[in-house]
Amino acid sequence: MFTTELGEPLYPDTVSQLMAKLIKAHNEPKDGRPVVPLPLARLHDLRHIRATTLLLAGVPVHVVAARLGHADPSITLRVHAHVIRERAASVADIFARAVEGERAG
């Protein structure tokens, strides 16, 4: 949660506007040197990045759901289904390699 100097909550749009300004400032060349540009992102995009990173790192869905404040892991599964499918495919590859390794050994 982001707060003002007085401890009051900031509106999400305020934080998103600040992020846009920071990204724009980062993307401007400094001292004639090119920069690696950052894409525009909203505050909510950071939430998706966090969830995706945790899921791809192998954190169980119910743990990610709890960290995101989802009442039910099915919400997390629905929103991040593409990550779950990618993870399942990589697990299948790992299993196939393990089976092939046992046959070779």
MDTraj code that builds the backbone (N, CA, C; nanometers):
import mdtraj as md
import numpy as np

residues = "MET PHE THR THR GLU LEU GLY GLU PRO LEU TYR PRO ASP THR VAL SER GLN LEU MET ALA LYS LEU ILE LYS ALA HIS ASN GLU PRO LYS ASP GLY ARG PRO VAL VAL PRO LEU PRO LEU ALA ARG LEU HIS ASP LEU ARG HIS ILE ARG ALA THR THR LEU LEU LEU ALA GLY VAL PRO VAL HIS VAL VAL ALA ALA ARG LEU GLY HIS ALA ASP PRO SER ILE THR LEU ARG VAL HIS ALA HIS VAL ILE ARG GLU ARG ALA ALA SER VAL ALA ASP ILE PHE ALA ARG ALA VAL GLU GLY GLU ARG ALA GLY".split()
xyz = np.array([
    [0.0845, -0.1166, 0.0000],
    [0.0000, 0.0000, 0.0000],
    [0.0896, 0.1236, 0.0000],
    [0.0526, 0.2197, -0.0795],
    [0.1248, 0.3461, -0.0864],
    [0.0461, 0.4508, -0.0091],
    [0.1180, 0.5337, 0.0669],
    [0.0510, 0.6355, 0.1474],
    [0.1124, 0.7727, 0.1237],
    [0.0353, 0.8742, 0.1621],
    [0.0854, 1.0114, 0.1572],
    [0.1763, 1.0339, 0.2770],
    [0.2342, 1.1528, 0.2847],
    [0.3186, 1.1861, 0.4000],
    [0.2390, 1.1824, 0.5297],
    [0.1066, 1.1985, 0.5186],
    [0.0201, 1.1966, 0.6371],
    [-0.0301, 1.0565, 0.6698],
    [0.0132, 0.9575, 0.5921],
    [-0.0272, 0.8203, 0.6185],
    [-0.1598, 0.7814, 0.5559],
    [-0.2168, 0.8689, 0.4739],
    [-0.3433, 0.8372, 0.4076],
    [-0.3144, 0.7607, 0.2790],
    [-0.4046, 0.6693, 0.2416],
    [-0.3787, 0.5902, 0.1210],
    [-0.3816, 0.6752, -0.0056],
    [-0.2944, 0.6401, -0.0989],
    [-0.2942, 0.7043, -0.2302],
    [-0.3898, 0.6279, -0.3210],
    [-0.4520, 0.6984, -0.4106],
    [-0.5365, 0.6328, -0.5096],
    [-0.4470, 0.5595, -0.6086],
    [-0.4893, 0.4413, -0.6543],
    [-0.4064, 0.3668, -0.7498],
    [-0.3713, 0.4478, -0.8744],
    [-0.4651, 0.5307, -0.9225],
    [-0.4352, 0.6117, -1.0416],
    [-0.3201, 0.7081, -1.0156],
    [-0.3100, 0.7580, -0.8935],
    [-0.2009, 0.8495, -0.8590],
    [-0.0667, 0.7777, -0.8718],
    [-0.0613, 0.6554, -0.8229],
    [0.0624, 0.5772, -0.8306],
    [0.0931, 0.5424, -0.9761],
    [-0.0099, 0.5067, -1.0531],
    [0.0111, 0.4748, -1.1947],
    [0.0628, 0.5960, -1.2709],
    [0.0110, 0.7142, -1.2397],
    [0.0592, 0.8365, -1.3044],
    [0.2051, 0.8627, -1.2674],
    [0.2393, 0.8397, -1.1420],
    [0.3778, 0.8565, -1.0988],
    [0.4687, 0.7574, -1.1710],
    [0.4230, 0.6333, -1.1831],
    [0.5019, 0.5323, -1.2545],
    [0.5248, 0.5749, -1.3990],
    [0.4206, 0.6286, -1.4643],
    [0.4337, 0.6731, -1.6035],
    [0.5386, 0.7835, -1.6147],
    [0.5392, 0.8760, -1.5197],
    [0.6382, 0.9843, -1.5205],
    [0.7796, 0.9291, -1.5003],
    [0.7934, 0.8350, -1.4075],
    [0.9252, 0.7757, -1.3813],
    [0.9768, 0.6990, -1.5028],
    [0.8879, 0.6243, -1.5675],
    [0.9275, 0.5474, -1.6858],
    [0.9659, 0.6417, -1.7991],
    [0.8862, 0.7470, -1.8182],
    [0.9168, 0.8447, -1.9233],
    [1.0531, 0.9093, -1.8974],
    [1.0787, 0.9462, -1.7721],
    [1.2074, 1.0076, -1.7374],
    [1.3222, 0.9099, -1.7617],
    [1.3013, 0.7827, -1.7281],
    [1.4050, 0.6815, -1.7502],
    [1.4348, 0.6654, -1.8988],
    [1.3295, 0.6703, -1.9814],
    [1.3441, 0.6438, -2.1246],
    [1.4081, 0.7580, -2.2029],
    [1.4221, 0.8746, -2.1424],
    [1.4856, 0.9869, -2.2115],
    [1.6377, 0.9702, -2.2053],
    [1.7040, 0.9858, -2.3222],
    [1.8505, 0.9714, -2.3240],
    [1.9169, 1.0722, -2.2296],
    [2.0213, 1.0277, -2.1646],
    [2.0954, 1.1128, -2.0713],
    [2.2374, 1.1301, -2.1224],
    [2.2819, 1.2525, -2.1260],
    [2.4186, 1.2829, -2.1713],
    [2.4470, 1.2249, -2.3095],
    [2.3440, 1.2188, -2.3937],
    [2.3620, 1.1679, -2.5289],
    [2.3757, 1.0175, -2.5380],
    [2.3671, 0.9487, -2.4245],
    [2.3795, 0.8026, -2.4248],
    [2.2412, 0.7395, -2.4393],
    [2.2308, 0.6362, -2.5232],
    [2.1008, 0.5693, -2.5354],
    [2.0691, 0.4903, -2.4088],
    [1.9432, 0.4702, -2.3851],
    [1.8997, 0.3911, -2.2700],
    [1.8197, 0.2716, -2.3205],
    [1.8127, 0.1682, -2.2397],
    [1.7242, 0.0558, -2.2700],
    [1.5866, 0.0985, -2.2209],
    [1.4925, 0.1214, -2.3134],
    [1.3636, 0.1757, -2.2716],
    [1.2783, 0.0746, -2.1952],
    [1.2072, 0.1267, -2.0993],
    [1.1097, 0.0474, -2.0253],
    [0.9730, 0.0667, -2.0902],
    [0.8914, -0.0382, -2.0963],
    [0.7561, -0.0203, -2.1491],
    [0.6692, 0.0507, -2.0454],
    [0.5674, 0.1195, -2.0935],
    [0.4741, 0.1815, -1.9999],
    [0.4050, 0.0725, -1.9206],
    [0.3854, 0.0949, -1.7930],
    [0.3224, -0.0042, -1.7062],
    [0.2363, 0.0668, -1.6030],
    [0.1294, -0.0001, -1.5667],
    [0.0430, 0.0514, -1.4605],
    [0.0790, -0.0205, -1.3305],
    [0.0305, 0.0315, -1.2213],
    [0.0521, -0.0329, -1.0922],
    [-0.0014, -0.1761, -1.0956],
    [-0.1167, -0.1951, -1.1563],
    [-0.1773, -0.3281, -1.1612],
    [-0.0895, -0.4268, -1.2393],
    [-0.0144, -0.3753, -1.3372],
    [0.0762, -0.4618, -1.4129],
    [0.1822, -0.5237, -1.3219],
    [0.2253, -0.4496, -1.2212],
    [0.3245, -0.5031, -1.1266],
    [0.2679, -0.6218, -1.0497],
    [0.1391, -0.6174, -1.0215],
    [0.0721, -0.7286, -0.9528],
    [0.0786, -0.8549, -1.0398],
    [0.0511, -0.8379, -1.1702],
    [0.0574, -0.9521, -1.2615],
    [0.2001, -1.0036, -1.2756],
    [0.2953, -0.9126, -1.2812],
    [0.4361, -0.9530, -1.2903],
    [0.4755, -1.0344, -1.1678],
    [0.4317, -0.9884, -1.0519],
    [0.4631, -1.0602, -0.9275],
    [0.4049, -1.2010, -0.9310],
    [0.2775, -1.2121, -0.9669],
    [0.2124, -1.3429, -0.9703],
    [0.2802, -1.4346, -1.0713],
    [0.3082, -1.3826, -1.1888],
    [0.3724, -1.4620, -1.2933],
    [0.5101, -1.5095, -1.2488],
    [0.5873, -1.4209, -1.1893],
    [0.7216, -1.4561, -1.1426],
    [0.7150, -1.5663, -1.0374],
    [0.6236, -1.5533, -0.9429],
    [0.6101, -1.6550, -0.8381],
    [0.5680, -1.7894, -0.8968],
    [0.4703, -1.7876, -0.9879],
    [0.4231, -1.9128, -1.0473],
    [0.5325, -1.9799, -1.1296],
    [0.6053, -1.9017, -1.2085],
    [0.7136, -1.9595, -1.2890],
    [0.8287, -2.0104, -1.2028],
    [0.8419, -1.9562, -1.0823],
    [0.9455, -2.0027, -0.9896],
    [0.9030, -2.1310, -0.9184],
    [0.7796, -2.1756, -0.9456],
    [0.7327, -2.2998, -0.8861],
    [0.6598, -2.2850, -0.7544],
    [0.6261, -2.1631, -0.7155],
    [0.5502, -2.1422, -0.5920],
    [0.4099, -2.1988, -0.6140],
    [0.3593, -2.2809, -0.5222],
    [0.2262, -2.3396, -0.5390],
    [0.1176, -2.2328, -0.5563],
    [0.0188, -2.2661, -0.6388],
    [-0.0878, -2.1708, -0.6711],
    [-0.1580, -2.1207, -0.5459],
    [-0.1825, -2.2084, -0.4489],
    [-0.2558, -2.1630, -0.3294],
    [-0.1743, -2.0607, -0.2496],
    [-0.0416, -2.0710, -0.2554],
    [0.0436, -1.9739, -0.1859],
    [0.0405, -1.8397, -0.2596],
    [0.0505, -1.8437, -0.3926],
    [0.0430, -1.7205, -0.4721],
    [-0.0925, -1.6541, -0.4505],
    [-0.1987, -1.7335, -0.4510],
    [-0.3336, -1.6790, -0.4303],
    [-0.3428, -1.6063, -0.2966],
    [-0.2866, -1.6658, -0.1936],
    [-0.2901, -1.6022, -0.0610],
    [-0.2115, -1.4717, -0.0613],
    [-0.0954, -1.4696, -0.1273],
    [-0.0135, -1.3475, -0.1326],
    [-0.0842, -1.2359, -0.2078],
    [-0.1660, -1.2746, -0.3080],
    [-0.2393, -1.1750, -0.3864],
    [-0.3697, -1.1329, -0.3196],
    [-0.4077, -1.2052, -0.2148],
    [-0.5330, -1.1729, -0.1470],
    [-0.6548, -1.2336, -0.2134],
    [-0.6338, -1.3336, -0.3000],
    [-0.7459, -1.4013, -0.3633],
    [-0.8104, -1.4954, -0.2616],
    [-0.9413, -1.4889, -0.2508],
    [-1.0132, -1.5731, -0.1555],
    [-1.0069, -1.7200, -0.1954],
    [-0.9910, -1.7458, -0.3234],
    [-0.9936, -1.8820, -0.3742],
    [-0.8846, -1.8961, -0.4816],
    [-0.8028, -2.0010, -0.4757],
    [-0.6988, -2.0196, -0.5771],
    [-0.7531, -2.0299, -0.7197],
    [-0.8817, -2.0632, -0.7345],
    [-0.9380, -2.0726, -0.8697],
    [-0.9344, -1.9371, -0.9398],
    [-0.9396, -1.8288, -0.8632],
    [-0.9284, -1.6945, -0.9215],
    [-0.7892, -1.6788, -0.9827],
    [-0.6885, -1.7177, -0.9077],
    [-0.5502, -1.7095, -0.9556],
    [-0.5316, -1.7974, -1.0786],
    [-0.5872, -1.9174, -1.0749],
    [-0.5766, -2.0084, -1.1886],
    [-0.6417, -1.9493, -1.3128],
    [-0.7562, -1.8866, -1.2949],
    [-0.8287, -1.8303, -1.4085],
    [-0.7516, -1.7123, -1.4700],
    [-0.7024, -1.6228, -1.3845],
    [-0.6341, -1.5024, -1.4325],
    [-0.4980, -1.5356, -1.4931],
    [-0.4299, -1.6326, -1.4360],
    [-0.2930, -1.6642, -1.4788],
    [-0.2840, -1.8020, -1.5436],
    [-0.3886, -1.8427, -1.6129],
    [-0.3936, -1.9761, -1.6740],
    [-0.2790, -1.9988, -1.7713],
    [-0.2386, -1.8947, -1.8448],
    [-0.1306, -1.9105, -1.9428],
    [0.0000, -1.9517, -1.8750],
    [0.0244, -1.8984, -1.7566],
    [0.1468, -1.9331, -1.6833],
    [0.1388, -2.0769, -1.6348],
    [0.0216, -2.1167, -1.5878],
    [0.0018, -2.2536, -1.5390],
    [0.0242, -2.3524, -1.6537],
    [-0.0282, -2.3211, -1.7719],
    [-0.0095, -2.4097, -1.8882],
    [0.1382, -2.4203, -1.9255],
    [0.2091, -2.3064, -1.9251],
    [0.3526, -2.3087, -1.9570],
    [0.4282, -2.3944, -1.8558],
    [0.3928, -2.3783, -1.7292],
    [0.4598, -2.4539, -1.6224],
    [0.4322, -2.6027, -1.6389],
    [0.3082, -2.6377, -1.6720],
    [0.2717, -2.7780, -1.6906],
    [0.3501, -2.8381, -1.8066],
    [0.3680, -2.7623, -1.9135],
    [0.4450, -2.8117, -2.0281],
    [0.5900, -2.8370, -1.9891],
    [0.6486, -2.7475, -1.9097],
    [0.7883, -2.7673, -1.8705],
    [0.8015, -2.8865, -1.7762],
    [0.7023, -2.9094, -1.6918],
    [0.7044, -3.0254, -1.6021],
    [0.6973, -3.1535, -1.6846],
    [0.6151, -3.1523, -1.7893],
    [0.6056, -3.2695, -1.8767],
    [0.7403, -3.2972, -1.9428],
    [0.8092, -3.1926, -1.9857],
    [0.9419, -3.2087, -2.0462],
    [1.0416, -3.2665, -1.9459],
    [1.0375, -3.2180, -1.8242],
    [1.1276, -3.2676, -1.7190],
    [1.1025, -3.4161, -1.6952],
    [0.9749, -3.4540, -1.6882],
    [0.9390, -3.5936, -1.6665],
    [0.9882, -3.6799, -1.7830],
    [0.9674, -3.6319, -1.9053],
    [1.0100, -3.7085, -2.0228],
    [1.1614, -3.7290, -2.0225],
    [1.2362, -3.6252, -1.9888],
    [1.3825, -3.6385, -1.9831],
    [1.4241, -3.7376, -1.8744],
    [1.3534, -3.7348, -1.7616],
    [1.3864, -3.8271, -1.6528],
    [1.3615, -3.9714, -1.6953],
    [1.2504, -3.9940, -1.7632],
    [1.2186, -4.1292, -1.8100],
    [1.3216, -4.1738, -1.9130],
    [1.3571, -4.0860, -2.0054],
    [1.4585, -4.1193, -2.1059],
    [1.5922, -4.1487, -2.0385],
    [1.6255, -4.0736, -1.9355],
    [1.7500, -4.0957, -1.8623],
    [1.7527, -4.2316, -1.7956],
    [1.6387, -4.2755, -1.7425],
    [1.6310, -4.4069, -1.6786],
    [1.6479, -4.5175, -1.7818],
    [1.5916, -4.4966, -1.9004],
    [1.6057, -4.5970, -2.0063],
    [1.7503, -4.6080, -2.0524],
    [1.8198, -4.4937, -2.0583],
    [1.9591, -4.4926, -2.1041],
    [2.0524, -4.5514, -1.9984],
    [2.0136, -4.5361, -1.8704],
    [2.1018, -4.5779, -1.7621],
    [2.0866, -4.7192, -1.7308],
])
top = md.Topology()
chain = top.add_chain()
for i, resn in enumerate(residues, 1):
    res = top.add_residue(resn, chain, resSeq=i)
    for name in ("N", "CA", "C"):
        top.add_atom(name, md.element.get_by_symbol(name[0]), res)
traj = md.Trajectory(xyz[None], top)
